[in-house]
Structure formats: structure tokens, C-alpha cells
Amino acid sequence: MRIRSPLPPDRDAIAALIGRGPFRPEEISCALDLLDAALGRADSYEALIVEDPALVAYVCFGATPMTQATFDVYWIMVATDAQGRGLGRALLAETERVLMARGAATIRIETSSLEGQGGAVRFYERAGFSRVGLIEDFYRPGDDLVTLAKRLQ
């Protein structure tokens, strides 16, 4: 397993991974926009990928606007056939390491209560994130916005 920053030639493989995820068309469009920003080093968006040996996981993150030391994780995904092997946890840990080296104090994540049948929230909680907010029916009826955060040491 190797974690590294993606390069522009990785775009098609990352886009394919995003397209295979459990996302609605508008979510895929948003994820691709952030991917392009990260690859172009636009704004403050960044990304990391996991190769094992092919590309199997991706994370996009960036500085939270108008904050001094808070960052958002916008997208994290692991190929379905690679799940359950700790790759997502390793990718999230590397993201935390990169951000801590920059002086980050907090990482924030917003996710759907239904993402992965609630598995996304469980994944983040097992990684040390706490629920800090909930907006019911945010995405559509029965699909809440869950906000999680983790203070870094």
C-alpha cells in the first residue's frame, strides 16, 4: 500500500472511483469539481490517494474558509472491493498527519446519515470523530446532515 498526492494523469482513475460510489449525480459532479481544484492546486483543496497496487482510495480536504486552524474532509472513498482492509483508516490517519504538520487544530466532516446505510458515521466515530451537529431532513426527507469533528493534539 502506498499513499501519495495525486497527479493530473490520475484523474481518470479517481473519477472512475468516484463514479462507482454510492453518490447521486449532483454529488458526483461536486466531487469531480473538487478533484479538479485539488489537481490544479486551486484554492486550498488537496487530495491523497491509496495505491494497492492500483488506485483504490481517495480523500479530498482543505482549509475551512475564515478559520485559523480548521480543515474539512470533503470526500473520502474506498473502492468497494478494497473495503474492510483498513485502507480508509490509513488514508484518514495520513490526512490527519499532514494537517497536524501544518498546525491544524480541528478536522470537520459533514456526511449524510444514510451514507453507506449509516456506515460513514460509524467509520468516522471509530476514527475518533464526535458528532457535533445534526440537521434533520437536510438532503431530503429522512436523510440528515451529520457534522462530526475531531480535535488534533
C-alpha positions in Angstrom: 0.0 0.0 0.0 1.3 3.5 -0.9 -0.3 6.8 0.0 0.6 9.8 -2.1 -0.6 13.0 -3.6 -2.4 12.5 -7.0 -1.0 13.8 -10.2 -3.1 15.0 -13.2 -2.7 11.6 -15.0 -4.5 10.0 -12.0 -7.7 12.0 -12.7 -9.5 9.3 -14.8 -8.9 6.6 -12.2 -10.1 8.8 -9.4 -13.1 9.9 -11.4 -13.9 6.3 -12.1 -13.7 5.5 -8.3 -16.0 8.5 -7.5 -18.4 7.3 -10.2 -18.6 3.8 -8.7 -19.5 5.3 -5.3 -23.0 5.5 -3.8 -23.4 9.1 -4.9 -26.2 10.9 -6.7 -25.3 12.7 -10.0 -25.1 16.1 -8.3 -22.7 14.7 -5.7 -20.5 13.1 -8.3 -20.4 16.5 -10.1 -19.4 18.3 -6.9 -16.7 15.6 -6.1 -15.3 16.0 -9.6 -15.2 19.8 -9.3 -13.2 19.5 -6.0 -10.9 16.8 -7.6 -10.1 19.2 -10.4 -9.4 22.0 -8.0 -7.1 19.7 -5.9 -5.3 18.6 -9.0 -4.9 22.2 -10.2 -3.9 23.3 -6.7 -6.7 25.8 -6.8 -7.9 27.5 -3.7 -7.0 25.3 -0.7 -8.2 21.9 -1.9 -5.8 19.0 -1.6 -6.1 15.2 -2.1 -4.3 12.0 -1.3 -4.7 8.5 -3.0 -4.0 5.0 -1.9 -2.5 2.6 -4.4 -2.6 -1.1 -3.6 -1.2 -1.7 -6.3 -3.9 0.1 -8.4 -5.7 3.2 -7.1 -8.2 2.1 -4.5 -9.0 5.1 -2.3 -9.1 8.8 -2.4 -9.6 11.7 0.0 -10.1 15.4 -0.7 -9.6 18.0 2.0 -9.0 21.7 2.5 -8.8 24.6 4.9 -12.1 25.7 6.2 -12.7 29.3 5.0 -12.5 32.0 7.6 -10.9 29.8 10.2 -7.3 29.8 11.6 -6.6 26.1 12.0 -9.7 24.1 11.0 -9.9 21.8 7.9 -12.7 20.0 6.2 -12.6 16.5 4.8 -14.9 16.8 1.7 -14.7 13.3 0.2 -13.2 10.0 1.3 -13.9 6.8 -0.6 -12.5 3.3 -0.9 -13.3 1.0 -3.8 -16.0 -1.5 -2.8 -13.7 -4.5 -3.4 -11.0 -3.0 -1.2 -13.2 -2.1 1.8 -12.6 -3.7 5.2 -8.8 -3.8 4.8 -8.1 -0.6 6.8 -7.3 1.5 3.7 -9.8 4.2 4.6 -8.5 4.4 8.2 -4.9 4.6 6.9 -5.9 7.3 4.4 -7.7 9.3 7.1 -4.7 8.9 9.5 -2.3 10.2 6.8 -4.6 13.2 6.2 -4.5 13.9 9.9 -0.7 13.6 10.0 -0.4 16.0 7.0 -2.7 18.5 8.6 -1.1 18.3 12.1 2.2 19.1 10.5 0.6 22.3 9.3 -0.7 23.3 12.7 -4.3 22.1 12.2 -6.3 22.0 15.4 -9.7 20.6 14.2 -10.9 18.5 11.3 -14.6 18.7 10.4 -16.7 16.4 8.3 -20.2 16.7 7.0 -21.9 13.5 5.8 -25.3 12.0 5.1 -27.0 10.0 7.8 -27.7 7.4 5.1 -24.3 7.3 3.5 -23.3 3.6 3.5 -26.5 2.9 5.4 -25.0 4.9 8.3 -21.6 3.3 7.8 -19.9 6.6 7.1 -20.8 8.0 10.5 -19.7 4.8 12.2 -16.4 4.9 10.3 -15.7 8.4 11.5 -16.7 7.7 15.1 -14.4 4.7 15.2 -11.6 7.1 13.9 -12.1 9.4 16.9 -14.6 11.9 15.5 -17.5 13.1 17.6 -21.0 14.1 16.4 -21.2 17.9 16.9 -24.3 18.7 14.8 -27.4 17.3 13.1 -29.8 18.9 10.7 -32.8 16.6 10.1 -34.1 16.1 6.5 -31.2 18.2 5.2 -30.6 16.4 1.9 -34.1 15.1 1.5 -36.8 13.6 3.8 -35.2 11.0 6.1 -31.6 12.0 5.1 -30.0 14.1 7.8 -26.8 16.1 7.7 -24.4 14.8 10.3 -21.5 17.0 11.3 -18.5 15.4 13.0 -15.3 16.9 14.3 -12.0 15.8 15.8 -9.6 17.9 17.8 -6.0 17.2 16.9 -3.2 17.0 19.5 
